[in-house]
Amino acid sequence: MSVETGSVGKAWRSVAPIWLLGALGIVVVAVVDAEHRLAGIGLTLAVCTVTTLVVQLATRRKEGFVDRITMSVIGAVVLLAVATVVFALVAASTGAALVTG
């Protein structure tokens, strides 16, 4: 990565909130919307992506811009992929449909 060593802490300050937003979205989807979990995961990814762009533009730092966006979005995608697998396993074990009609 081209992020300088001294700015790694600053980079994480703008990346970690996006991951936390993704984790919060997973919890909300798991608790609130049992019937449309895949749609909720997709919506969470969209919110994380837009929020990433807003947060990174708000930092007003050019250095490491692409790296910070990549870390934010890839981290959110990994979290959401793991959640999707867990939701699928739970749906399969309970005999419920992951997607309803």
BANUGU-158900 format. One record per residue (C-alpha): residue number from 1; residue in one letter; x, y, z. Coordinates in steps of 0.02 Angstrom, whole numbers. Example, Ala and Ser with C-alpha at 12.3 -4.5 7.8 and 13.67 -1.06 7.14 Angstrom:
BEGIN
+-----+--------+--------+--------+--------+
: num : residu :      x :      y :      z :
+-----+--------+--------+--------+--------+
:   1 :      A :    615 :   -225 :    390 :
:   2 :      S :    684 :    -53 :    357 :
+-----+--------+--------+--------+--------+
END
This chain:
BEGIN
+-----+--------+--------+--------+--------+
: num : residu :      x :      y :      z :
+-----+--------+--------+--------+--------+
:   1 :      M :      0 :      0 :      0 :
:   2 :      S :     56 :    176 :    -28 :
:   3 :      V :     -8 :    238 :    140 :
:   4 :      E :    140 :    312 :    234 :
:   5 :      T :    186 :    238 :    402 :
:   6 :      G :    147 :    399 :    496 :
:   7 :      S :    -27 :    410 :    421 :
:   8 :      V :    -79 :    230 :    455 :
:   9 :      G :   -170 :    284 :    614 :
:  10 :      K :   -261 :    419 :    517 :
:  11 :      A :   -308 :    293 :    384 :
:  12 :      W :   -382 :    174 :    513 :
:  13 :      R :   -483 :    316 :    588 :
:  14 :      S :   -575 :    333 :    423 :
:  15 :      V :   -585 :    146 :    384 :
:  16 :      A :   -641 :     71 :    551 :
:  17 :      P :   -805 :    168 :    559 :
:  18 :      I :   -858 :     93 :    393 :
:  19 :      W :   -825 :    -82 :    460 :
:  20 :      L :   -923 :    -40 :    617 :
:  21 :      L :  -1065 :     24 :    508 :
:  22 :      G :  -1064 :   -141 :    414 :
:  23 :      A :  -1067 :   -239 :    577 :
:  24 :      L :  -1210 :   -132 :    640 :
:  25 :      G :  -1303 :   -162 :    477 :
:  26 :      I :  -1280 :   -350 :    498 :
:  27 :      V :  -1353 :   -343 :    674 :
:  28 :      V :  -1500 :   -238 :    616 :
:  29 :      V :  -1535 :   -355 :    470 :
:  30 :      A :  -1522 :   -509 :    582 :
:  31 :      V :  -1639 :   -439 :    714 :
:  32 :      V :  -1765 :   -336 :    618 :
:  33 :      D :  -1790 :   -413 :    447 :
:  34 :      A :  -1794 :   -603 :    450 :
:  35 :      E :  -1887 :   -620 :    285 :
:  36 :      H :  -1778 :   -510 :    175 :
:  37 :      R :  -1603 :   -537 :    243 :
:  38 :      L :  -1518 :   -540 :     73 :
:  39 :      A :  -1597 :   -376 :     24 :
:  40 :      G :  -1543 :   -305 :    191 :
:  41 :      I :  -1364 :   -363 :    161 :
:  42 :      G :  -1366 :   -279 :    -10 :
:  43 :      L :  -1434 :   -119 :     64 :
:  44 :      T :  -1301 :   -123 :    199 :
:  45 :      L :  -1165 :   -141 :     67 :
:  46 :      A :  -1237 :      7 :    -29 :
:  47 :      V :  -1241 :    114 :    128 :
:  48 :      C :  -1062 :     64 :    172 :
:  49 :      T :  -1001 :    106 :     -3 :
:  50 :      V :  -1083 :    278 :     -9 :
:  51 :      T :  -1028 :    316 :    169 :
:  52 :      T :   -850 :    265 :    123 :
:  53 :      L :   -845 :    390 :    -18 :
:  54 :      V :   -918 :    528 :     92 :
:  55 :      V :   -798 :    494 :    236 :
:  56 :      Q :   -644 :    484 :    124 :
:  57 :      L :   -689 :    643 :     32 :
:  58 :      A :   -720 :    729 :    198 :
:  59 :      T :   -542 :    690 :    255 :
:  60 :      R :   -479 :    803 :    115 :
:  61 :      R :   -319 :    700 :    100 :
:  62 :      K :   -260 :    642 :    -71 :
:  63 :      E :   -123 :    528 :     -5 :
:  64 :      G :   -185 :    350 :      8 :
:  65 :      F :   -362 :    393 :    -51 :
:  66 :      V :   -382 :    237 :   -158 :
:  67 :      D :   -303 :    127 :    -26 :
:  68 :      R :   -421 :    191 :    109 :
:  69 :      I :   -573 :    166 :     -2 :
:  70 :      T :   -513 :     -9 :    -47 :
:  71 :      M :   -485 :    -56 :    136 :
:  72 :      S :   -655 :     12 :    185 :
:  73 :      V :   -756 :    -74 :     50 :
:  74 :      I :   -662 :   -239 :     51 :
:  75 :      G :   -679 :   -249 :    240 :
:  76 :      A :   -865 :   -218 :    228 :
:  77 :      V :   -883 :   -347 :     89 :
:  78 :      V :   -792 :   -479 :    193 :
:  79 :      L :   -903 :   -444 :    345 :
:  80 :      L :  -1060 :   -453 :    239 :
:  81 :      A :  -1003 :   -611 :    150 :
:  82 :      V :   -974 :   -698 :    317 :
:  83 :      A :  -1145 :   -639 :    377 :
:  84 :      T :  -1227 :   -704 :    219 :
:  85 :      V :  -1149 :   -876 :    245 :
:  86 :      V :  -1207 :   -877 :    426 :
:  87 :      F :  -1383 :   -825 :    375 :
:  88 :      A :  -1385 :   -964 :    242 :
:  89 :      L :  -1328 :  -1094 :    367 :
:  90 :      V :  -1459 :  -1038 :    494 :
:  91 :      A :  -1594 :  -1041 :    361 :
:  92 :      A :  -1541 :  -1215 :    304 :
:  93 :      S :  -1537 :  -1284 :    481 :
:  94 :      T :  -1710 :  -1215 :    523 :
:  95 :      G :  -1787 :  -1263 :    357 :
:  96 :      A :  -1829 :  -1083 :    319 :
:  97 :      A :  -1806 :  -1003 :    149 :
:  98 :      L :  -1664 :   -877 :    135 :
:  99 :      V :  -1761 :   -783 :      2 :
: 100 :      T :  -1949 :   -767 :      4 :
: 101 :      G :  -2051 :   -740 :   -142 :
+-----+--------+--------+--------+--------+
END
